[in-house]
């Protein structure tokens, strides 16, 4: 068995766990909002994931400095910090305490480990490999499976054990999922990373790269805001419409199932559409902008059935082929740097999103305005991606 696949499969459990944890914020939000120990302000509670995503963004934007640490030592060290953060969260006396433990400690640790695993997969499966998209997208497929599993698991844990004991159980899941891939964590025999194969293929000058990467960063900030809030506010919004939480979580499950199948399709056929992935992403972003307007106009929970379906099928390919799309942004130059900017921008957006939605809810006692903001964000995201495609076409012809 090709050793690279062994690592891809082993690391997929970590992808399931961390993404299930990230994308189940709607469940955390609903549990914390009803706990008198944490206070009643959704804006303060919304700071918890905001700080977590901001910590993740800081890791991405300082990836070069962190890279000097020996990879295995780095993973083991931050696995310990991650589990400690979850254990301390279980005894949190206030929402402010959770900002440090759930926000900073887990945000830093999860992202450092994730980047290390992602770059190792890309070394085994560079851009010209027959299964580049399949390999680099497989963990993204596992991530949405994690959303399906963990959204329901965490809701059940919090409902039966309480959120404090739920944190302890999650700590155990993270410990196993982080350490499992270490047994197959090694470099390929020959360095086949994307950076080595693009050395003689410089298409863009410094100024052009700055322009493209600025638009790329902006589009991913908008995408991050939409990715976090489109599901993060869903359970609370549906509860306000009269649905109990155990029914509302099924809408998240619907979105996650659709997301899974769209990621599966992208993973399986992605290598056949290499070179056109960014165009596909731009079209999907515009479709998602229209879908957010549907969420704004909805007056009953039934309207959120098509909303959840379109959201799942639209967001899936955006995240499944994320690493592969980075090879198209600057025609194969500095792929890892482009990916770090992509991840950093996404996390910046995700850090702004929960606090923004919480503040709007405290102000209007409704999330309706949030859907309008998400529509504008996805529209900007789609336009920025189309602009990058046009610049690439013009530059490669000259």
ABEGO torsion letter per residue (X at the ends): XBAAAAAAAAAAAAAAAAAAAAAAAAAAAAAAAABAAAEABAAAAAAAAAAAAAAAAAAAAAAAAAAABBAAAAAAAAAAAAAAAAAAAAABABAAAAAAAAAAAAAAAAAAAAAAAAAAAAAABBAABAAAAAAAAAAAAAAAAAAAAAAAAAAAAAAAAEAAAAAAAAAAAAAAAAAAAAAABBBBABBABAAAAAAABBABBAAAAAAAAAAAAAAAAAAAAAAAAAAAAAAAAAAAAGBBAAAAAAAAAAAAAAAAAAAAAAAAAAAAABGAAAAAAAAAAAAAAAAAAAAAABABAAAAAAAAAAAAAAAAAAAAAAAAAAAAAAGGBGAAAAAAAAAAAAAAAAAAAAAAAAAAAAAAGBAAAAAAAAAAAAAAAAAAAAAAAAAAAAAAAX
